[in-house]
Amino acid sequence: METLSLWINGQRIAATGARSGEIFNPATGELIRRVALADTNDVARAVAAAKAALPGWRATTPLRRARILTRFRELMEQHRDELAQIASEEHGKTLADAAGSVQRGIEVIEFACGVPHLLKGEHAEDVGRGVDCHSLLQPVGVCAGITPFNFPVMVPLWMFPVAIACGNTFVLKPSEKVPSCSLRMAELFQAAGLPDGVLNVVPGDKEAVDALLTHADVRAVSFVGSTPVAKYIYETAARHGKRVQALGGAKNHAVVMPDADLDFTADALIGAAYGSAGERCMAISTVVAVGEAGDALVSKLKALAAKLKIGSGEVASVDMGPVISSAHRDRIAGLIDSGVTQGATLLLDGRGIRVPGCEQGFFVGPTLFDQVTPEMEIYREEIFGPVLIVLRVANLDEAITLVNRNPYGNGTAIFTRSGAAARRFENEIEVGMVGINVPIPVPMAFFSFGGWKASLFGDLHMHGMEGVWFYTRTKAVTSRWPSEPDAASGGLVMPIM
């Protein structure tokens, strides 16, 4: 059976240790390949390669970097179907969904291709008599990215193209459950002309993560994953003097007003809740039905969810594939159990589903709960699966209060025909990304991606200009060119410009 290796200094390299991880096809439950797990020594080799490549890459002009990124974007377009196929095989999402996520990642490369413009600083003439001031955006150094299993292409592309465009070098630690796409993208980037050592890929587990968080030569760390791990990443890396952006979990609410178009809303919520088997940090997992919207909306949601076709993501007619592992399937089933025990109304039960031809697959069917309350575990926990819950409130005031009390603040949406209600919602809601009649408000690459509260540890979001600011340091230069020998002489007091 094939064992995937590491990518260090422009080539596939065996790990120094003997440990390996298992990679399954979630639709069949079949072990399809293994991956070498990087240890501390392997991480040190990758960081050393990145450090050695840094001076030359930093000295490469932004325009030349942009040309390499442009060629990389073209290769990604050419290999989009291949990458989607790999993502579907290792994660389980449908081919159409996988292809869409690859495209969203490519859009970040397109944004990074504008790096000559993005890295322009500011200039002010005559801030004082004969004194000018300007700012520079310079690379941070060796950067690291730690990415989750649910988007094997898109999330790594939120990180390394922007970091590399800014003149940094990069060590990527993808999830050991879905490493193949990251390794393939490293090959494509090299084919585009990226110098060896600028991008390194070290699949691994906690040992590799801790090695990156504590390595003295790693200057910045980006992470996407669960909130407990994001908090650990942030605290550990910050304690070791690193710049950190750590995106955590979510409990995304969709508020449905009585005046909403319920057919449109229900259709949008089905895709947002059950797409990618709910394994999206931006999935809508919680519906807040306002007033009289509740009964009619729940009826429509139940009817639509019951029609979804479940199966292998590689089958074109399938709407929803499996979840990532048997352990995750069992965790979701346990949370469904808790919802029943704690008194929620179970309208659709996805436990124990069997898919013909995929009997050993890790499937959970669409699950729908009504009459959920904030005290229930299915509300408090991020389920990260195809489970949609409905809470009822009397008015918009109660809806906003409910969302704002939740510890997470990643994404939210409101469905309404009222501009006044939408405007109030977007202003008062304490969430980083807001949709108005848009169920999954993932911004385009030229805006930033990130949440508030327990959904983000750090000050800056992913991609967009916040990504550029994260991967650069600002330097302010104040200059004077005296025309007389004594014109620059100073005294012992603060000069008055």
N, C-alpha and C positions, 0 to 999 in steps of 0.2 A: 504494500500500500504506500502511495506517495506520502512523503513527509515534507511539508513546506519548510524552507529555510529562511534565514534573515536576509535583509538587504542592507549592506554596509559598504560605504565607499564605492558605490556603483556596481556592485555585483552580489549575486546570491552567495551567502556564506553559511556554513553549518554553525550551529550553536556550540559553545564550548562544553555545555553540560549535556546530560542524557535525557532530561525531562522533555516531555512532549504533551500536547493537548489534543483532544479528539474533536473533529469537526463532523457534524451530522447534517444530513438532509432532513429538516424538520417535518417535511411532508411524508416521508417514508420511515423515519426513525433509523435510517441506515447510516452507519459510519462510513464516510466517503473519503476522508483523508486525515492525516495528522499534521500538526504544526509544531516545529521546534519552539520551545519556550525560552525566551532570552533570560539569562541570569544577570547578576551584577557585573560580571566580567564582560558579557556581551554588550550591555548598555554602555559600559566604559569604552569599549571599542567604537561603538556608534558615535558617542559624544566626541571622542578623540578625532574621528574622521570629520565630523561636522566642524570642530574647532580648527582643524587644519585647513579646511576648505573656506573658512570664513574670510580671511584677508583678501583672497582673490575674488570671491563673490561680492564682498562689500565694495571692492574697487571697480567692479563691473558697473558701467553706467546704467541708470534706470532705463534708458531707451533700449539698451542691449538686453537687459533682463526682460523687458516687455516683449521683445521679439521672440525670445525663447518661450515665454508664457503663451504667446499667440500660436506658436507651433504646437505647444502642448494642448491648447484648446482644440486645435484642428484634429490632433490624434485622438483626443477624447471623443470628439464627435464621430470619428471613423469607427471607434471601438465601443460606442455607446451600447449597442445590442449585446456585445460580448460581456461587458461589465454588468449589464442588467441581468443577463443569464446567470453569471456567477453570484450576484447578490440574491437572486431568487432562489438559487440552489442552496446557498448557505444560510440564508435568513428565513426563507419561506414566503416572502411577499410575492404578489402576482407580478408577472413580467411587465405589465403595463405600469404598475405602481413603481417597480424598480427602475424602469426606463425614465419615468417622470422624476424620480429622485436623482438619477444621474444628470438629467438636464438641469435641475436646480443647482447641482454642484458645479456644472460647467459655467453657469451664470456667474459664480463667484470668480472663476478664472477670467471671465470676460471683464469683470470689474477690476481685477488685479492687473489686467493688461494696460489699464490707464495709469500705471504707477508714475510715469514722468510728471503727470499733472497732480497726482495725489500727494506726492512728496514735496510739492512746492511749499516753501515757508512764507513768512510774512516779511515785509520791509517797510520801514518808516524812515523817511528822510528828515533831517534837521530836528531830531528829538531834543537837541540842545544846540548851542552855537557851534556849528561845524561838526556836529556829532550825528551819526546815523546808527540805526539799530535794525538788525534782521535776525530771523530765526531759522534754524536748520532742523530737519527731521532725520535722525540718523538711526541705523539699526541697533537693536538691543544686543544681539550676539547669537549664541546657540539657543534655540527655542525647542520646546517639546510639546507634543500633542498627545492626549490620551482620549481615545474615542470609543463610543459604545457599539453594541451589536446591531442596533435597529436600522442604522443608515450607513452601510459599509463604504459607500462612495461619497455621499453628500456631506456628512459631518467632517471627515478628514479634509474635504475641499473647502470647508469653512475656514480652515486653519492654515495649512502649509502653503497654498498659493499666495495668500496675502503676506505671510511672514517672509517667504522667499522673495517676493516682489520688492519688499522693503529692504532687502540686502542682508537678511539673516540666513543662517543655515538651520536645519530642522531635523529632529528625531521624532518619528511618529510611532506610538505604541497603540496599534489597533486592537480591538477585542480579539482574543484568541479564538472566539467562536466563529468569526467571519473575517479572517485575515487576507484572503486571496485577492480581493479588490485592491487593497492598499499596496500589496506587493506588485500587482500588475500596473497600477498607476505609477509606481516608481520606475518601472521599466519604460513606460511611455514617456515620462518626463525626461529620462536619460536620452531616449531616441529623439526628443525635441531639441537636445543640445545642452541640457543641464549638466554642469560639471559634476564629476564624482565627488561624493561626500556632502553635497549641499542638501540632499534629502536622504535620510536613512530610515529603515522600517524594522522595528524590533517587536514582533508579536510576543506577548508574554502575559503573565499574571501579576499578582501583587508584588512579587520580588522585583520585576522590571519597573513597575510603577514607583516603588520606594527608591529604587536606584536613581531614577530620573529626578524625583523630588528632592533628593539630598545631594546630588552631584554638584560640585562647586562650579563647574563650567557651564551648567544650564542656567540661563538668565531669566527665562520666562516659561510659564506652563499654562497650556490651555486644556480644558477638560469639559466633557459633556457626559452626564450620567445621572445617577440617583442623588438625592439630596444628602444622605449620610456620607456617601463617598465624596461628593463635592466639598462638603465641609471639611472632611479629612484632608483632601488634596489642598484646599486653600490654607488650612492651618499649618500643615507640614511644610509646604513649599514656601509660604510666607515666613515661617520661622527660620528657614534657611536662606532668607534674603532674596527671594525670587518674586518677580511680578506674576500675578495669577489672575486668570479669569476661569471660574469654575461654574458651569451651568448645571443646575440640579433638577429636581423633579417637578411635577406639575399636578394640578387638579383643575383642569380647565373647565370653566362654566360657560354655558350658552343660555342667556336670558331671553325668553320668548314672551313678547308682549301680546296682549289680546288682539291688537290690530295687525299682527304679522300675517303674511300670506302663509298659511299653515301647510299647504301642499309643497311650496318651495322650501319652507323651513324644514319640514320633515325629511325631504329628500336630501337636503344639505347636511342635516345632522346624521343621517345614516352613513354617509360617506366619511364624515368627520369622526364618528365614533368607531366604526368597524373597519375602515380602511387600514391596511397593514396589520390586521388583527388587533387593532388598538395599541400597537407597540410604537407609538409616536409620542414624543414629549409635547406635541401640540394637539394631540387628539382631544376632541370634546368627549369627556367622560361623564359630565354632569349637566343635566338640563334643569334650568330653573323656570318652571312654568308659572306665569303671572296671571292670577285671576282666572277668568273663564277660558283661557287658552288651554288649560291643563287636560281636560278629558278628551277633547277632539285631537290634540297633539299626540297624546299617548296612544290613542287608537290608530292613528296614522303611522306612528313609529313602529308599533307592534306588527302591523300588516306588512310594512316594507321590510323590516328586519327578518321576518319569517320567510321571505322569498329569496334571501341571499343564498347563492350557491357556494358551498364550502368544498375545498379540495386543494390539490397541488397547485401552487402558484404558476407552474409552467403550462397549465391547461388554460387556453384562451378564454373559455367561457366562465371560469371561476371568478367569483367576486372577492373571496377572502380565503387566505391560506392559513397555515398553522401558526402557533406561537413558537418561540425559539427553542425550547427544550421541554423534556418531560417534567423536570423540576418546576419550571415556570408554569406549565399547565396545571400541575397539582396545587401550586400556590394560588392560582386564580380560582380553581375549584373550591379551595378552602375558604376564600373570601366570599364566594357565592353562598357557600354553606352558612357563613356568618350572617349574611344579609337575610337569609330565610329565618335563621334562629332569632335574630334581633327584631323581626316583625315587618320587614319591607315586603311589598307585594311583588312576587316573582311572576312576571308575565311571559317571559321566554327564558328557557333554561338551556344553556349550552354545555352543561356537564355531560360527560359520557358519550359525546357524539362519535359516530363511527363513519368513516369515509370509505366507500368501496374501493378496493385496490390500494388503499393507504391505511390499512388497519393499525399499523404500528406508528403512525404519524402523531405529532403532538398537537392535536386539534382541540379547540374550545369553540363551540358554536356561539352565534350572537345571543347575548343575554341582556334582558331588559328588566329593570326594577322600577316600580312606581312607589309612591308614598314613602320615600326615604327621608330620614331626618338627620340633622348634622351630628348627632351623637353616634350614629351607626358606623361600624368599621368600614363598610364599603364607601362611605363618604370621606372618612378621615384618611384612608390609605390610598396611595397611588396604585391602582390595580395593574395598569399597563397591559391590558388585555381587552378582548371584545365584550366589555361589560358597560352598559349605559344605564345611569341611574337618573331618576326624575324626582325633584323636590318641588313642593308647591309653596308659593307665597302669594300674598294678597295684592301687592303693588310694587312699583319700581323702587320705592324707598327700601322695602324689605329685601328686594333682590340685590341692590347695591350693598346693603349692610352684610348680607350673607356672603357675597363674594369677597368683600374686603376683610371679613373676619377669618377667612381661610388662610392658613399659613403660607400657602403657595401663591405666586403671582406671575405665572408664566404667560398664559394666553387666555383670552376671554372673547366673547362675542355677544352682540345683541341683535335680535331680529324684530324689526318694527318698521312701520311706515311713517313714524313720527320723527321729524327732524329734531324737535325739541327734546324728545326722550333720548335719542341717539347722542345729541350734543351733551346733554347732562351726563349720560353714561360715560362717554369718553373722557370727560373732564374729572369726574369724581371717582372713577374706578382705580384701584391701586394695583394695577397689573401692567406688565411691560409691553405687551402686544395686544391690540384691541381690534376686533373685527366688527364692522357694521353691516349686517346681512352677508357677512363673509365668515364661514364657520372656522376655518383654520387660517388665521391672519399671519402667515409666515411672510415677512417682508422680502421684497426683492433684494438682490445682493448689494445694491448701492444704498440700502438702509441697513440699520443694525438689527441683529437678532439677539434677544435676551429678555429675561424676566426680572421681576422684583422679588423682594422678601426672600423666602427660603428657596426660591428658584434660581438665585444668583449669588455667588460669593466672589466679590471683587467689584471693581468700579466700572469696567468697560465691557461692552457686549461683543459678539462675534461679527465679523465682516463689516461692510460699510466703512465709513470713516472711523468709527470706533475701533474696528479691527486694525486699521492703519496706525491709529494712535497707540494701540496696545503694543504693536510690534516695532514701534520707534520711540526714541527718546528725543526730547526737544532741547535744543541748545540755543541760547540767545547770545548774539554777538553785538557788542556796542563798539563802534570804531570812530576814530578821529585821525585825520591826516593834517597835522599842523603845518602851516606855511612859514611860521617863524620858529626859530630854535627854542624859544621859551614859551611858545603858545600852549604846550601841554603841561607846563609846570603846575603843580597843585600845592595846596596847603594841607593843614591838618584838620580841616573841617569838611563836612559833606558838601560837594560842589553843587551849585545851583545851576541847572541847565538853562 
